[in-house]
Amino acid sequence: MGVGVRDEPPGAAGPAAAGAGAERAAAEAAAICADLIRFDTTNRGEGVAHPERPAAEHVAVLLDDVGADPVIVESRPGRASVLARVPGGDPSHPAFLIHGHLDVVPADPSEWTVPPFSGEVRDGCVWGRGAVDMKGTLAMTLATVRRRLREGRRTRGDLVLAFLADEECTGDHGSRYVAREHRGYFEGCTEAISESGGFSVTAREFGEGAETRIYPIATGERGTAWMRLTTRGTAGHGSKPAPRNAVAEIAHAVSRIASHEWPVRLTPGVRALLDGLADALGTSIDVDRLDAEAERLGGVGRLFEATIRNSANPTRLDAGYKVNVVPGTATAEVDGRYVPGTGEEFLATIDRLLGPKVTREFISHERAPAADPAGPTFAALAGALRAEDPLARPVPYVMGGGTDAKAFHRIGIASFGFAPLLLGPDLDYLGMFHGVDERVPVDALAFGTRVLDRFLDTR
């Protein structure tokens, strides 16, 4: 596999050279994205993940070609991440981190229009598992960094790059591992960018005149509480009375969790998003009826519908081995998410719903991280978007899911979600995260490389 673009020495500086460099980076981004998709890095969970090592080796070659001096680190054989630290022009200036993950969630080929690991380019898009989450973003990063190093352009402070394993599980073999075992690479870093923000959401039904394009820049995310529930009863023959039936008890507990209506908990981060949306759209947003407002606002409403309250979704059940045997133990797994500042309330509610016969343990428990929406980094991200899209209306955004930002938050690095893409109004980008027919427009990748390059000029 290869990017299909021949390396050449830097040419003369000037507008023409800069234009050629941008075009080349745009072409590279699409080619790198397609190549990365062709590496099957499916992560089904602990012990059943495809190794990230082949994809990591490919990334390392791309970085090594331009002198970025990458290293591959493994938490166990095959579970590989790539790290690089590119020296900046001013050793006293803070370093800056760009991180992203190499692994992807599973894909059933029978559900897809194109084979999910083909990296096919069709209808102006690169198709395949990871195009959105998040090999497209990795490709934009690689293309931008390669361009800058070919042209001899450095960031002011050191630029740290981390292409990670295992984000789609717990991060134990990726972000948690490198933050713990390779802490030196991140020395001096206090801020970072990564996935799940910076893309456009078009609002055509609000405002006057031209379309309004909202660009949510993630400044936080909900906390994670993945839990394993266990209950124990009396094993016996399936034909006899079973007053202590573990299967029934776990089913009742899961039903109570699934049917619970979590109250709205409006955090400062979400309030900032709502204020930004109201200003950008020229409409008021009624905070006393946010569910209805999310529906009214359509695609824009999806930016806050998952972050105005806690949630707990049962995702797995396991019990028994034979139809005529009542098992002594039954388990379930629950994906819990809580908005910042509500962790204790969330767990107290879960314990009340479980009752005394069901115990819980954490599969993964991470606090809700946050970055500063009023600081210079957010302003620089917003400015880079506006420079490439005059209709851009950047707003702070809190993610409903979770990313590797949580692991880096542990070591004092605040991450912004910033994968800049200018998207057509009819592309359901948010719906493609972990969905079928995942794809990213080639033109959007080109836009993203230009925005990232502008932003890195400020670092």
SELOMI-997937 format. One line per 4 residues: number of its first residue (from 1); their letters; for each residue x, y negated, z negated of C-alpha. Coordinates in nm, 4 decimals, always signed. Layout:
! SELOMI-997937
NUM	a	X Y Z; ... .
END
This chain:
! SELOMI-997937
1	mgvg	+0.0000 +0.0000 +0.0000; +0.1157 -0.3542 +0.0650; -0.0083 -0.7061 +0.0755; +0.0429 -0.7269 +0.4499 .
5	vrde	+0.2233 -1.0629 +0.4311; +0.5982 -1.0733 +0.4971; +0.8115 -1.2598 +0.2449; +1.0095 -1.5511 +0.3868 .
9	ppga	+1.2474 -1.8002 +0.2260; +1.1005 -2.1332 +0.1122; +1.0589 -2.3849 +0.3933; +1.0827 -2.7597 +0.3931 .
13	agpa	+0.8717 -2.9482 +0.1458; +0.5891 -3.1725 +0.2621; +0.2167 -3.1677 +0.3458; +0.2518 -2.9207 +0.6327 .
17	aaga	+0.4565 -2.6801 +0.4232; +0.2137 -2.7167 +0.1336; -0.0793 -2.6410 +0.3623; +0.0929 -2.3343 +0.5034 .
21	gaer	+0.1752 -2.2175 +0.1515; -0.1862 -2.2490 +0.0428; -0.3098 -2.0567 +0.3468; -0.0580 -1.7817 +0.2887 .
25	aaae	-0.1522 -1.7534 -0.0780; -0.5195 -1.7299 +0.0192; -0.4478 -1.4453 +0.2623; -0.2373 -1.2698 +0.0018 .
29	aaai	-0.5122 -1.2937 -0.2596; -0.7580 -1.0997 -0.0426; -0.4977 -0.8416 +0.0572; -0.3748 -0.7904 -0.2997 .
33	cadl	-0.7340 -0.7582 -0.4244; -0.8070 -0.4855 -0.1679; -0.4862 -0.3004 -0.2559; -0.5550 -0.3119 -0.6302 .
37	irfd	-0.9080 -0.1784 -0.5807; -0.7628 +0.1268 -0.4012; -0.5917 +0.2296 -0.7240; -0.8532 +0.4252 -0.9207 .
41	ttnr	-0.8011 +0.2952 -1.2743; -1.1360 +0.4129 -1.4094; -1.1581 +0.3954 -1.7868; -1.4252 +0.6276 -1.9302 .
45	gegv	-1.3084 +0.5888 -2.2860; -1.0527 +0.7350 -2.5177; -0.8781 +1.0360 -2.3640; -1.0594 +1.0291 -2.0287 .
49	ahpe	-0.9082 +0.7270 -1.8532; -0.7235 +0.7362 -1.5230; -0.3684 +0.6128 -1.5801; -0.3020 +0.2502 -1.4993 .
53	rpaa	+0.0642 +0.3256 -1.4224; +0.0399 +0.3349 -1.0374; -0.1420 -0.0003 -1.0287; +0.1045 -0.1429 -1.2812 .
57	ehva	+0.3964 -0.0371 -1.0635; +0.2363 -0.2104 -0.7650; +0.1942 -0.5328 -0.9626; +0.5517 -0.5108 -1.0868 .
61	vlld	+0.6831 -0.4850 -0.7297; +0.4853 -0.7946 -0.6280; +0.6335 -0.9898 -0.9182; +0.9838 -0.8549 -0.8746 .
65	dvga	+0.9815 -0.9570 -0.5069; +0.9726 -1.3235 -0.6114; +1.2090 -1.2976 -0.9062; +0.9578 -1.2898 -1.1921 .
69	dpvi	+1.1536 -1.0126 -1.3723; +0.8567 -0.7955 -1.4801; +0.8679 -0.5021 -1.7211; +0.6276 -0.2088 -1.7477 .
73	vesr	+0.5396 -0.0991 -2.1004; +0.3396 +0.2083 -2.1999; +0.1471 +0.2864 -2.5149; +0.1453 +0.6485 -2.4004 .
77	pgra	+0.2398 +0.8132 -2.0689; +0.0414 +0.6534 -1.7885; -0.1283 +0.3853 -1.9983; +0.0806 +0.1033 -1.8577 .
81	svla	+0.0790 -0.2757 -1.8733; +0.3014 -0.5274 -1.6934; +0.4617 -0.8217 -1.8746; +0.6646 -1.1090 -1.7362 .
85	rvpg	+0.7886 -1.4377 -1.8723; +0.8805 -1.6924 -1.6049; +1.1016 -1.9723 -1.7424; +0.9610 -2.3219 -1.7116 .
89	gdps	+1.1380 -2.6482 -1.6495; +1.1239 -2.7736 -2.0103; +1.2258 -2.5237 -2.2822; +1.0696 -2.7459 -2.5491 .
93	hpaf	+0.7245 -2.7372 -2.3873; +0.4746 -2.4751 -2.5121; +0.4497 -2.1549 -2.3119; +0.1205 -2.0603 -2.1474 .
97	lihg	-0.0317 -1.7137 -2.0981; -0.2384 -1.5712 -1.8129; -0.3747 -1.2261 -1.8955; -0.6032 -0.9781 -1.7244 .
101	hldv	-0.6785 -0.6071 -1.7139; -0.5978 -0.3371 -1.4600; -0.8636 -0.0846 -1.5639; -1.2234 -0.0694 -1.4432 .
105	vpad	-1.5482 +0.0962 -1.5503; -1.6734 +0.4098 -1.3711; -1.8500 +0.3924 -1.0350; -2.0847 +0.6525 -0.8815 .
109	psew	-2.0089 +0.6548 -0.5054; -2.3621 +0.7761 -0.4257; -2.5012 +0.4421 -0.5474; -2.2687 +0.2204 -0.3426 .
113	tvpp	-2.2980 +0.0814 +0.0094; -1.9221 +0.1286 +0.0565; -1.6896 +0.3717 -0.1244; -1.6098 +0.1963 -0.4529 .
117	fsge	-1.2331 +0.2480 -0.4288; -1.1963 +0.1632 -0.0615; -1.1147 -0.2065 -0.0930; -1.3058 -0.2547 +0.2295 .
121	vrdg	-1.3452 -0.6040 +0.3713; -1.6978 -0.6440 +0.5065; -1.9250 -0.9429 +0.5677; -1.6581 -1.1798 +0.4440 .
125	cvwg	-1.6135 -1.0014 +0.1092; -1.3687 -0.7588 -0.0494; -1.5781 -0.4690 -0.1797; -1.5041 -0.2213 -0.4536 .
129	rgav	-1.4954 -0.1478 -0.8225; -1.3004 -0.4253 -0.9893; -1.3517 -0.6904 -0.7223; -1.5326 -0.8961 -0.9856 .
133	dmkg	-1.4096 -0.7348 -1.3080; -1.1308 -0.8186 -1.2644; -0.8900 -0.7247 -0.9854; -1.0009 -1.0230 -0.7804 .
137	tlam	-0.8786 -1.2522 -1.0580; -0.5519 -1.0610 -1.0872; -0.5052 -1.1003 -0.7119; -0.5581 -1.4767 -0.7304 .
141	tlat	-0.3076 -1.4983 -1.0151; -0.0469 -1.2905 -0.8326; -0.0885 -1.4794 -0.5057; -0.0605 -1.8156 -0.6830 .
145	vrrr	+0.2454 -1.7177 -0.8869; +0.4154 -1.5650 -0.5818; +0.3571 -1.8842 -0.3835; +0.4937 -2.1087 -0.6557 .
149	lreg	+0.8060 -1.8986 -0.7046; +0.8694 -1.8760 -0.3299; +0.8497 -2.2549 -0.3172; +1.0685 -2.2980 -0.6243 .
153	rrtr	+0.7922 -2.4624 -0.8299; +0.7920 -2.3924 -1.2014; +0.5470 -2.4778 -1.4724; +0.6680 -2.7222 -1.7361 .
157	gdlv	+0.6732 -2.4608 -2.0116; +0.7312 -2.0865 -1.9717; +0.4564 -1.8990 -1.7897; +0.3754 -1.5628 -1.9486 .
161	lafl	+0.1910 -1.2986 -1.7461; +0.0201 -0.9881 -1.8864; -0.1543 -0.7333 -1.6626; -0.3067 -0.4946 -1.9123 .
165	adee	-0.4401 -0.1440 -1.9592; -0.7515 -0.0389 -2.1490; -0.9633 -0.3549 -2.1713; -1.2736 -0.1544 -2.0770 .
169	ctgd	-1.2370 +0.0528 -2.3930; -1.0863 -0.0829 -2.7147; -0.7644 -0.2403 -2.5871; -0.5632 -0.0039 -2.8090 .
173	hgsr	-0.3480 +0.0948 -2.5097; -0.3317 -0.2555 -2.3648; -0.3791 -0.5945 -2.5305; -0.3651 -0.4686 -2.8881 .
177	yvar	-0.0542 -0.2672 -2.8108; +0.1403 -0.5462 -2.6400; +0.0352 -0.8076 -2.8972; +0.1684 -0.5805 -3.1705 .
181	ehrg	+0.4700 -0.4103 -3.0130; +0.5876 -0.6768 -2.7667; +0.5090 -0.9911 -2.9594; +0.8279 -1.1610 -2.8404 .
185	yfeg	+0.6889 -1.2069 -2.4905; +0.4223 -1.4367 -2.6336; +0.6508 -1.6508 -2.8477; +0.5400 -2.0134 -2.8315 .
189	ctea	+0.2081 -1.9392 -2.6613; -0.0961 -2.0971 -2.8213; -0.3356 -2.0975 -2.5249; -0.4246 -1.8735 -2.2323 .
193	ises	-0.6668 -1.8163 -1.9466; -0.8284 -1.4919 -1.8422; -1.1552 -1.3540 -1.7033; -1.5251 -1.4423 -1.7103 .
197	ggfs	-1.5493 -1.8125 -1.6428; -1.4783 -2.0813 -1.3872; -1.7140 -1.9411 -1.1207; -1.9921 -2.1492 -0.9685 .
201	vtar	-2.3625 -2.1074 -1.0446; -2.5794 -2.3054 -0.8053; -2.8894 -2.4809 -0.9361; -3.0974 -2.5932 -0.6381 .
205	efge	-3.4235 -2.6717 -0.8122; -3.2917 -2.9448 -1.0444; -3.1564 -3.2927 -0.9947; -3.1780 -3.5048 -0.6836 .
209	gaet	-3.0084 -3.4784 -0.3471; -2.7182 -3.2331 -0.3210; -2.7001 -2.8990 -0.4943; -2.5664 -2.8908 -0.8475 .
213	riyp	-2.2884 -2.6403 -0.8998; -2.2331 -2.5456 -1.2618; -1.8902 -2.4043 -1.3472; -1.8987 -2.2388 -1.6912 .
217	iatg	-1.5544 -2.2350 -1.8523; -1.5549 -1.9853 -2.1379; -1.4459 -2.1288 -2.4713; -1.5562 -1.8349 -2.6845 .
221	ergt	-1.7326 -1.5028 -2.6976; -1.9437 -1.3004 -2.9349; -1.7795 -1.0726 -3.1869; -1.7732 -0.6977 -3.1250 .
225	awmr	-1.9002 -0.4261 -3.3573; -1.9004 -0.0897 -3.1801; -2.0283 +0.1625 -3.4315; -2.0632 +0.5383 -3.4682 .
229	lttr	-2.3645 +0.6416 -3.6751; -2.3789 +0.9768 -3.8532; -2.6474 +1.1590 -4.0455; -2.6400 +1.5015 -4.2042 .
233	gtag	-2.9255 +1.7403 -4.2691; -2.9810 +2.1101 -4.3248; -2.8900 +2.3429 -4.0409; -3.1334 +2.6218 -3.9677 .
237	hgsk	-3.3485 +2.8144 -3.7217; -3.5468 +2.6011 -3.4812; -3.8665 +2.7962 -3.5543; -3.8733 +2.7109 -3.9250 .
241	papr	-3.9696 +2.3895 -4.1078; -3.6810 +2.1405 -4.1169; -3.7526 +1.8696 -4.3740; -3.3926 +1.7400 -4.3450 .
245	nava	-3.3600 +1.7320 -3.9671; -3.0495 +1.5356 -3.8692; -3.1674 +1.4878 -3.5100; -3.4944 +1.3343 -3.6220 .
249	eiah	-3.3214 +1.1076 -3.8723; -3.0711 +0.9711 -3.6191; -3.3518 +0.9227 -3.3671; -3.5553 +0.7210 -3.6172 .
253	avsr	-3.2533 +0.5057 -3.7036; -3.1707 +0.4400 -3.3385; -3.5338 +0.3498 -3.2716; -3.5345 +0.0985 -3.5563 .
257	iash	-3.2211 -0.0673 -3.4190; -3.3475 -0.0737 -3.0611; -3.6819 -0.2299 -3.1545; -3.5423 -0.4937 -3.3915 .
261	ewpv	-3.6016 -0.8525 -3.2779; -3.2937 -1.0538 -3.3613; -3.3576 -1.4198 -3.4494; -3.2049 -1.7070 -3.2562 .
265	rltp	-2.8821 -1.8328 -3.4088; -2.7740 -2.1459 -3.2239; -2.3976 -2.1940 -3.2635; -2.1952 -2.5101 -3.1874 .
269	gvra	-2.0497 -2.3455 -2.8767; -2.3911 -2.2679 -2.7301; -2.5205 -2.6133 -2.8262; -2.2314 -2.7634 -2.6281 .
273	lldg	-2.3291 -2.5486 -2.3293; -2.6935 -2.6538 -2.3523; -2.5967 -3.0200 -2.3755; -2.3689 -2.9834 -2.0735 .
277	lada	-2.6375 -2.8060 -1.8720; -2.9022 -3.0636 -1.9578; -2.6718 -3.3443 -1.8502; -2.5631 -3.1718 -1.5285 .
281	lgts	-2.9157 -3.0704 -1.4273; -3.0923 -3.3877 -1.5313; -3.3467 -3.1949 -1.7350; -3.4172 -3.1407 -2.1039 .
285	idvd	-3.3762 -2.7997 -2.2646; -3.6098 -2.7153 -2.5517; -3.3987 -2.5436 -2.8180; -3.7132 -2.4227 -2.9951 .
289	rlda	-3.8078 -2.1957 -2.7027; -3.4769 -2.0866 -2.5560; -3.5994 -1.7519 -2.4203; -3.8561 -1.9301 -2.2073 .
293	eaer	-3.6001 -2.1930 -2.1077; -3.3546 -1.9245 -1.9959; -3.6232 -1.7817 -1.7690; -3.7181 -2.1255 -1.6364 .
297	lggv	-3.3599 -2.2144 -1.5510; -3.3003 -1.8958 -1.3523; -2.9352 -1.8193 -1.2818; -2.8234 -2.1054 -1.5027 .
301	grlf	-3.0320 -1.9665 -1.7889; -2.8350 -1.6434 -1.7748; -2.5369 -1.8354 -1.9059; -2.6923 -1.8578 -2.2529 .
305	eati	-2.9647 -1.5932 -2.2750; -2.7248 -1.3353 -2.4236; -2.5485 -1.5681 -2.6655; -2.8335 -1.7238 -2.8626 .
309	rnsa	-2.8680 -1.4204 -3.0896; -2.6997 -1.1014 -3.2056; -2.7683 -0.7715 -3.0314; -2.7298 -0.3988 -3.0955 .
313	nptr	-2.7872 -0.1489 -2.8171; -2.7803 +0.2278 -2.8765; -2.5696 +0.3782 -2.5990; -2.4934 +0.7410 -2.6941 .
317	ldag	-2.6529 +1.0330 -2.8810; -2.4921 +1.3647 -2.9730; -2.6359 +1.6559 -3.1696; -2.6748 +2.0300 -3.1579 .
321	ykvn	-2.5638 +2.3012 -2.9206; -2.8717 +2.5238 -2.8695; -3.2452 +2.4694 -2.8435; -3.3384 +2.7098 -3.1254 .
325	vvpg	-3.0823 +2.5810 -3.3782; -3.1420 +2.2765 -3.5972; -2.7982 +2.1147 -3.6263; -2.6557 +1.9964 -3.9554 .
329	tata	-2.5117 +1.6748 -3.8106; -2.6203 +1.4192 -3.5534; -2.4401 +1.1092 -3.4295; -2.5136 +0.8019 -3.2210 .
333	evdg	-2.3083 +0.5117 -3.0903; -2.4204 +0.1507 -3.0843; -2.2777 -0.1492 -2.9019; -2.3168 -0.4378 -3.1456 .
337	ryvp	-2.2376 -0.8011 -3.0650; -2.2706 -1.0986 -3.2972; -2.2489 -1.4719 -3.2429; -1.9723 -1.6612 -3.4256 .
341	gtge	-2.0330 -1.7070 -3.7950; -2.2954 -1.4326 -3.8314; -2.0823 -1.1217 -3.8845; -2.1948 -1.0560 -4.2425 .
345	efla	-2.5587 -1.1180 -4.1577; -2.5322 -0.8819 -3.8611; -2.3888 -0.5921 -4.0614; -2.6350 -0.6431 -4.3465 .
349	tidr	-2.9205 -0.6182 -4.0966; -2.7745 -0.3040 -3.9407; -2.7400 -0.1381 -4.2830; -3.1007 -0.2222 -4.3680 .
353	llgp	-3.2213 -0.0737 -4.0391; -3.0132 +0.2417 -4.0831; -3.1416 +0.3208 -4.4285; -2.9690 +0.5340 -4.6936 .
357	kvtr	-2.9421 +0.8559 -4.4900; -2.7271 +0.7212 -4.2074; -2.3658 +0.6104 -4.2386; -2.1698 +0.3959 -3.9967 .
361	efis	-1.8068 +0.3531 -3.9008; -1.6435 +0.1135 -3.6578; -1.5186 +0.2308 -3.3222; -1.3997 -0.1242 -3.2609 .
365	hera	-1.4519 -0.4346 -3.4724; -1.3288 -0.7718 -3.3494; -1.4100 -1.1216 -3.4651; -1.5493 -1.3822 -3.2295 .
369	paad	-1.2621 -1.5896 -3.0813; -1.2894 -1.9526 -2.9777; -1.0962 -2.2169 -2.7838; -1.1247 -2.5975 -2.7938 .
373	pagp	-1.3733 -2.7418 -2.5400; -1.2639 -3.0961 -2.6261; -0.8900 -3.0458 -2.5789; -0.6513 -3.1178 -2.2908 .
377	tfaa	-0.6518 -2.7624 -2.1532; -1.0276 -2.7601 -2.0981; -0.9972 -3.1033 -1.9371; -0.7229 -2.9781 -1.7047 .
381	laga	-0.9266 -2.6712 -1.6051; -1.2295 -2.8895 -1.5342; -1.0172 -3.1362 -1.3400; -0.8723 -2.8646 -1.1167 .
385	lrae	-1.2242 -2.7499 -1.0308; -1.3470 -3.1014 -0.9526; -1.0452 -3.1646 -0.7310; -1.1404 -2.8688 -0.5087 .
389	dpla	-1.5183 -2.9059 -0.5326; -1.6617 -3.2591 -0.5649; -1.9987 -3.1089 -0.6673; -1.8466 -2.9177 -0.9595 .
393	rpvp	-2.0023 -2.9708 -1.3019; -1.7814 -2.7813 -1.5502; -1.9438 -2.6941 -1.8844; -1.8229 -2.5023 -2.1933 .
397	yvmg	-1.9591 -2.1503 -2.2127; -1.9748 -1.8694 -2.4694; -1.9559 -1.5162 -2.3265; -2.2008 -1.2504 -2.4329 .
401	ggtd	-1.9472 -0.9692 -2.3914; -1.5882 -0.9327 -2.4999; -1.2415 -0.9464 -2.3456; -0.8759 -0.9065 -2.4354 .
405	akaf	-0.8972 -1.2607 -2.5727; -0.9831 -1.1021 -2.9070; -0.6470 -0.9271 -2.9364; -0.4529 -1.2406 -2.8477 .
409	hrig	-0.6673 -1.4435 -3.0872; -0.5204 -1.2253 -3.3630; -0.1727 -1.3635 -3.2904; -0.2805 -1.7246 -3.2610 .
413	iasf	-0.3496 -1.7548 -2.8870; -0.6806 -1.9118 -2.7837; -0.8101 -1.7956 -2.4438; -1.0301 -1.9779 -2.1957 .
417	gfap	-1.2371 -1.7718 -1.9525; -1.1283 -1.9069 -1.6152; -1.1507 -1.7077 -1.2924; -1.2309 -1.9930 -1.0507 .
421	lllg	-1.4571 -1.9011 -0.7581; -1.6809 -2.1107 -0.5359; -1.9724 -1.8753 -0.4644; -2.2730 -1.8878 -0.2374 .
425	pdld	-2.6036 -1.9588 -0.4122; -2.7503 -1.6184 -0.3261; -2.4670 -1.3999 -0.4545; -2.5608 -1.2380 -0.7876 .
429	ylgm	-2.2113 -1.2592 -0.9297; -2.3094 -1.2079 -1.2939; -2.5141 -0.9019 -1.1976; -2.2109 -0.7330 -1.0416 .
433	fhgv	-2.0163 -0.7017 -1.3669; -2.0227 -0.3233 -1.4215; -2.2864 -0.3031 -1.1451; -2.2989 -0.1445 -0.7992 .
437	derv	-2.1717 -0.2979 -0.4744; -1.9251 -0.5163 -0.6603; -1.7654 -0.7614 -0.4190; -1.5965 -1.0997 -0.4028 .
441	pvda	-1.5965 -1.3386 -0.1046; -1.2618 -1.3851 +0.0679; -1.3248 -1.7616 +0.0829; -1.3884 -1.7654 -0.2926 .
445	lafg	-1.0511 -1.6023 -0.3565; -0.8873 -1.8698 -0.1401; -1.0637 -2.1394 -0.3419; -0.9458 -1.9778 -0.6651 .
449	trvl	-0.5803 -1.9769 -0.5616; -0.5967 -2.3484 -0.4885; -0.7615 -2.4253 -0.8228; -0.5132 -2.2119 -1.0175 .
453	drfl	-0.2213 -2.3793 -0.8403; -0.3558 -2.7244 -0.9315; -0.4058 -2.6207 -1.2913; -0.0557 -2.4756 -1.3256 .
457	dtr	+0.0868 -2.8099 -1.2112; -0.0458 -2.9473 -1.5441; +0.1187 -2.6846 -1.7646 .
END
